[in-house]
């Protein structure tokens, strides 16, 4: 079976259109990249500025994309993405159908509702909205098994050449190739995949 390894993020939206048109023999698999380890330290001001500018650029370049900039005023941001990654793994443990749903729930909490996805209580609220077994989710969120799974996915992401997140990596015939993402045109992405 041929696979596309997809970093989470904005591609989830474009990915819906792509998935609907992909040949059935192509499997999409999400890998978590980690990016930033657990920390209680505030995000440096320069990095906050860079991320805000990135949001502004994405909002301008990708029609229909919106961010709630109140996040930067409401919270003391931390550069910690591991909790959100573990939340995706904990949700996936209750069924693969929850994986993408949790990714979207975290994104909506963060980007639209100005909630900090580094906070366990925010992640638990998202799990509750998905009707996950909350007690099991809380256990799995920081379990050794979840930590090991995240480490494995981070290592795999690096091995296959993911340079940033989201990334789209094609696996076929034992090789990995990056595919350029076009958030405004799912047909471009689809064509690049089919031509592999």
C-alpha positions as CSV (number, residue, x, y, z in Angstrom):
1,X,0.0,0.0,0.0
2,X,1.3,3.5,-0.9
3,X,1.3,6.1,1.9
4,X,1.2,9.8,2.3
5,X,2.6,11.0,5.6
6,X,1.0,14.2,6.6
7,X,2.0,16.7,9.3
8,X,-1.0,18.1,11.1
9,X,-2.0,21.7,10.8
10,X,-3.6,23.6,8.0
11,X,-3.3,20.6,5.6
12,X,-6.2,18.9,7.4
13,X,-8.6,21.3,5.7
14,X,-7.1,20.9,2.2
15,X,-6.5,17.3,3.0
16,X,-10.3,16.6,3.2
17,X,-10.7,17.5,-0.5
18,X,-7.5,15.6,-1.4
19,X,-8.7,12.4,0.4
20,X,-12.1,12.4,-1.3
21,X,-10.4,12.2,-4.6
22,X,-7.4,9.9,-3.9
23,X,-7.4,6.4,-5.4
24,X,-8.3,3.9,-2.7
25,X,-4.9,2.2,-2.7
26,X,-3.3,5.4,-1.2
27,X,-3.3,5.6,2.6
28,X,-2.9,8.8,4.5
29,X,-1.0,8.6,7.8
30,X,-0.5,11.5,10.2
31,X,2.8,11.8,12.0
32,X,3.4,14.2,14.8
33,X,6.6,16.2,14.6
34,X,6.8,17.5,18.2
35,X,8.5,20.8,17.4
36,X,8.7,22.1,21.0
37,X,9.3,20.1,24.2
38,X,7.3,20.6,27.4
39,X,8.1,23.8,29.3
40,X,6.6,26.2,31.7
41,X,8.9,29.0,30.5
42,X,7.2,31.9,28.7
43,X,7.7,32.1,25.0
44,X,10.4,34.7,24.1
45,X,8.9,38.0,22.9
46,X,10.7,37.8,19.6
47,X,9.2,34.3,18.9
48,X,5.7,35.6,19.8
49,X,6.2,38.4,17.3
50,X,7.3,35.9,14.6
51,X,4.4,33.6,15.1
52,X,1.9,36.5,15.1
53,X,3.4,37.7,11.8
54,X,3.1,34.2,10.4
55,X,-0.6,34.1,11.4
56,X,-1.1,37.4,9.6
57,X,0.7,36.1,6.5
58,X,-1.3,32.9,6.4
59,X,-4.6,34.7,7.0
60,X,-3.7,36.9,4.0
61,X,-2.5,34.1,1.7
62,X,-5.0,31.4,2.4
63,X,-8.6,32.7,1.9
64,X,-11.0,31.7,4.6
65,X,-8.3,31.1,7.2
66,X,-8.8,33.0,10.4
67,X,-6.9,33.5,13.7
68,X,-8.0,34.9,17.0
69,X,-5.2,37.3,17.9
70,X,-6.6,37.7,21.4
71,X,-4.6,34.6,22.3
72,X,-1.5,36.8,22.5
73,X,-3.2,39.1,25.0
74,X,-5.1,36.5,27.0
75,X,-2.3,34.0,27.8
76,X,1.3,33.9,28.7
77,X,2.3,31.8,25.7
78,X,4.7,28.9,26.1
79,X,6.6,27.3,23.2
80,X,5.4,23.8,24.0
81,X,3.7,21.6,21.4
82,X,4.3,18.2,23.0
83,X,1.1,18.3,25.1
84,X,-1.0,18.8,22.0
85,X,0.8,16.0,20.2
86,X,0.2,13.7,23.1
87,X,-3.4,14.6,23.1
88,X,-3.7,13.5,19.5
89,X,-2.1,10.2,20.4
90,X,-4.4,9.8,23.4
91,X,-7.4,10.4,21.2
92,X,-6.2,8.0,18.5
93,X,-5.9,5.3,21.2
94,X,-9.6,5.4,21.6
95,X,-10.1,5.0,17.8
96,X,-8.5,6.2,14.7
97,X,-11.6,8.2,13.9
98,X,-10.7,10.5,16.8
99,X,-7.2,11.4,15.5
100,X,-8.2,14.0,12.9
101,X,-11.1,15.2,15.1
102,X,-8.7,16.0,17.9
103,X,-6.3,17.8,15.6
104,X,-9.2,20.0,14.4
105,X,-10.5,20.5,17.9
106,X,-7.0,21.6,19.1
107,X,-6.6,23.9,16.1
108,X,-10.0,25.5,16.7
109,X,-9.4,26.0,20.4
110,X,-6.0,27.6,19.7
111,X,-6.5,29.6,16.5
112,X,-10.2,30.5,16.8
113,X,-11.0,30.5,20.5
114,X,-7.7,31.8,21.8
115,X,-7.2,28.8,24.1
116,X,-3.7,27.6,25.0
117,X,-3.1,24.1,23.6
118,X,-0.1,23.7,26.0
119,X,-2.6,23.4,28.9
120,X,-3.9,19.9,29.9
121,X,-7.2,21.3,31.0
122,X,-7.8,22.8,27.5
123,X,-6.9,19.5,25.9
124,X,-9.2,17.6,28.2
125,X,-12.0,20.0,27.3
126,X,-11.5,19.2,23.6
127,X,-11.5,15.5,24.4
128,X,-14.8,16.0,26.2
129,X,-16.3,17.8,23.2
130,X,-15.4,14.7,21.1
131,X,-17.1,12.5,23.6
132,X,-14.0,10.5,24.4
133,X,-13.7,8.5,27.6
134,X,-12.3,11.5,29.6
135,X,-10.8,9.4,32.4
136,X,-8.9,7.2,29.9
137,X,-7.8,10.3,27.9
138,X,-6.4,11.8,31.1
139,X,-4.5,8.6,31.9
140,X,-3.2,8.3,28.3
141,X,-2.2,12.0,27.9
142,X,1.0,11.5,29.9
143,X,1.4,7.8,30.0
144,X,4.8,6.2,29.2
145,X,3.2,4.5,26.2
146,X,2.1,7.9,24.8
147,X,5.5,9.4,25.4
148,X,7.2,6.5,23.6
149,X,4.8,6.8,20.7
150,X,5.5,10.5,20.3
151,X,9.2,9.9,20.4
152,X,8.8,7.3,17.7
153,X,6.8,9.6,15.5
154,X,9.2,12.5,15.9
155,X,12.1,10.1,14.9
156,X,10.1,8.8,11.9
157,X,9.3,12.4,10.8
158,X,13.0,13.3,10.8
159,X,14.0,10.1,9.1
160,X,11.6,10.6,6.2
161,X,12.8,14.2,5.7
162,X,10.0,16.3,7.1
163,X,11.5,19.8,7.2
164,X,8.6,21.6,8.9
165,X,5.0,21.1,9.8
166,X,2.8,20.6,8.2
167,X,4.7,18.5,5.6
168,X,3.5,16.1,3.0
169,X,5.8,13.2,2.3
170,X,5.1,10.5,-0.3
171,X,6.2,7.0,0.5
172,X,6.4,4.6,-2.5
173,X,8.7,1.8,-3.5
174,X,10.8,2.3,-0.4
175,X,11.5,6.0,-1.1
176,X,10.3,9.2,0.5
177,X,9.7,12.4,-1.4
178,X,8.4,15.8,-0.2
179,X,5.3,17.1,-2.0
180,X,4.8,20.9,-2.1
181,X,1.6,21.9,-0.3
182,X,-0.9,24.3,-1.9
183,X,-3.5,25.3,0.6
184,X,-5.5,27.2,-2.0
185,X,-5.8,24.4,-4.5
186,X,-6.3,20.8,-3.5
187,X,-6.1,19.8,-7.2
188,X,-2.4,20.8,-7.3
189,X,-1.6,18.6,-4.3
190,X,-3.7,15.7,-5.7
191,X,-2.0,15.9,-9.0
192,X,1.4,15.8,-7.4
193,X,0.4,12.7,-5.4
194,X,-1.1,10.9,-8.3
195,X,2.0,11.5,-10.5
196,X,4.3,9.8,-8.0
